[in-house]
Amino acid sequence: MGVVLGLSTGLGLALIWAAVAMPPRAARTATRTGRLRALLVRAGLGQVAPSGFVTLCVVSALAVGLLIQVLSRTLPVAIVFATMAGWLPVILVSSRARNRQREFAQVWPEAVDNLASAVRAGLSLPEAVAALGQRGPEPLRPAFTQFALDYQLTGRFSESLDRLKERLADPVGDRVIEGLRVAREVGGGELGRLLRNLSGYLRDEAHTRSEMESRQTWTVAGARMAVAAPWLVLFLLCFQPEVIGRYNSAGGVLVLAGGAGCCVVAYRLMMRIGRLPTEQRILT
């Protein structure tokens, strides 16, 4: 009787702790969806729904898993490659987001120079920002063209800047936009000099980061090659049924699980060691 009472008490306490400390399932789902949505926006794929992206990952995993199963007739190997295929779209979108952020960092100084020239020529600040849709750097033109349309329809500069920030989803862009917001609200005759100083600062920062990233390229390339090599060999073994069939045993599953775990840990560790500081977005 005492054992039953103790187990009941422990179970009750565990349920109370889960209800208080753990977020609701709906909240966890919303958080994951929000992160995926933010990743898609950073990659310039804001028009893609998170549910559609998840469907793409699932379809990729099923298609590749079925293909490897047909080739190798070895379920553990098919599951490994299906997992890789399901994660591949996330890797590609993350890479696209990083490249997009890197490209924006290179062209923001030119955009700020254009703003300073437009203000010096007598344009108002909203007009100067909207003009970047035609005369600004090519990667930024779509977002600023949409800003011009928003401002033309609403006449609200601050709200149009908020939507511009959402479309760009860029840390450097956040700083520039917040500087423009403050300049609009405070006013003053120092806007041109402020923009020129900001342009010089952004250009120096982009140059320094570009040099650091060029030195980091070898580390990243080496980590990717080291991780990809054993799985490429495993894929080639799929064409030799008498060899690949050995992974159907418990020992084969253990080897696959151990190899996958070592690859993930080694890759994450190498990338963390060689990782550059990541600039966070502000006032989002």
Stockholm file with secondary structure:
# STOCKHOLM 1.0

chainA/1-284         MGVVLGLSTGLGLALIWAAVAMPPRAARTATRTGRLRALLVRAGLGQVAPSGFVTLCVVSALAVGLLIQVLSRTLPVAIVFATMAGWLPVILVSSRARNRQREFAQVWPEAVDNLASAVRAGLSLPEAVAALGQRGPEPLRPAFTQFALDYQLTGRFSESLDRLKERLADPVGDRVIEGLRVAREVGGGELGRLLRNLSGYLRDEAHTRSEMESRQTWTVAGARMAVAAPWLVLFLLCFQPEVIGRYNSAGGVLVLAGGAGCCVVAYRLMMRIGRLPTEQRILT
#=GR chainA/1-284 SS CHHHHHHHHHHHHHHHHHHHHSCCHHHHHHHHHHHHHHHHHHTTCTTSCHHHHHHHHHHHHHHHHHHHHHHHCCHHHHHHHHHHHHHHHHHHHHHHHHHHHHHHHHHHHHHHHHHHHHHHTTCCHHHHHHHHHHHSCGGGHHHHHHHHHHHHHHCCHHHHHHHHHHHHCCHHHHHHHHHHHHHHHHCCSCHHHHHHHHHHHHHHHHHHHHHHHHHHHHHHHHHHHHHHHHHHHHHHHTTCHHHHGGGGSHHHHHHHHHHHHHHHHHHHHHHHHTCCCCCCCCCC
#=GC SS_cons         CHHHHHHHHHHHHHHHHHHHHSCCHHHHHHHHHHHHHHHHHHTTCTTSCHHHHHHHHHHHHHHHHHHHHHHHCCHHHHHHHHHHHHHHHHHHHHHHHHHHHHHHHHHHHHHHHHHHHHHHTTCCHHHHHHHHHHHSCGGGHHHHHHHHHHHHHHCCHHHHHHHHHHHHCCHHHHHHHHHHHHHHHHCCSCHHHHHHHHHHHHHHHHHHHHHHHHHHHHHHHHHHHHHHHHHHHHHHHTTCHHHHGGGGSHHHHHHHHHHHHHHHHHHHHHHHHTCCCCCCCCCC
//
